[in-house]
Amino acid sequence: MKIELSKNRKQKPDVNALGFGKYFTDHMLVWEYDSSEGGWQEQMIIPYDDFKLDPACCSLHYGQGIFEGLKAYKGEDGGVTMFRPRDNFLRMNKSAQRLCMATFDVDEALRGLAQLIKLEEDWIPTQAGTSLYIRPFMFGTEPFLGVHPSGKFMFTIILSPVGSYYANGLEPTKLIVEDKYTRASQGGTGEAKCMGNYAASLLAGEEAKKKGFDQVLWLDGEEKKYVTEVGSMNIAFVIGDKVVTPELDGTILRGITRDSAIKVLRAGGYEVEERKLPIAEVVSAARDGSLKEAFGTGTAAVISPVGTINFSGEDLVINNGEMGKITSWLYDRITGIQTRRYADDFGWVYRVK
Ligand code: COI
């Protein structure tokens, strides 16, 4: 590992106005892959700076790019931890395989990341609801115009001190069921955390915003009948006394917070069903009052209450538009484990120092 320290340290942002993903720390990790040079090169930590790219860089044309999102926390004792980082790198390797990109050694990636976090530990905000968001990403860098996989990749990790993903914090969000566009279908890239999935979702998101909604609730790409995910988070509903979340069918992101939420809920005595969930069932449960709560799960979104779902012009208001009991309980448990307020019974907390 080569380390070049920045000579111009940035001023830290106001912790009360962090928002999400607006500020970046002093350093980044870069790790290049070149198939003609034996594969992965030495990792480097260098001052945060622009990339120099050939205009023919293949990912600018054909979108060979993937990313991850995870978080680091600093406790009152000064200890620094990350939440389930190995799972993020394992998932990143799966995305890499789907996009014909180079896979990497997860332990080496973890060691590099831990070193970067140690160097930037002063950037980890400690106020409740804040954390240091970690964004590993990789893209093809070889310059060519033929359509084929790149032989060169740039793996980078940047860090951003963040507050809440949604501007209104934990205020319940408003979703609209998307009936025109689709996010993913069987055999596609829906499960991969690839850049193109997000690009393809932007137009639906912008149209939803114009109608006054925060995000869209995606249905399956084939029949537009089943709930899948929200794009920036997985989704779950409390119907009657059960928590129901769409099963992982290859089109839905394998959320690490989703997985954590399911395990924490089950350990807390809640029944959780992972299954095909028809939107018609959600709508009728909302109408007959058995839809008690809805919430999203994600690294950025954490546990986000959903207050309204618009279906075909009808606003279905959930729990009077307020955060429900199970959602609050889960938010407390998950953030408590992440910040070491609660015991790490599942072995999810990775000690950096
Ligand atoms: C995350 O939750 O980390 C994500 O990657 C979602 C992102 C689109 C903000």
Residues whose N, C-alpha, C, O or C-beta is under 5 A from the ligand:
A	BS01	COI	E68 G69 L70 G231 S232 G298 T299 A300 A301
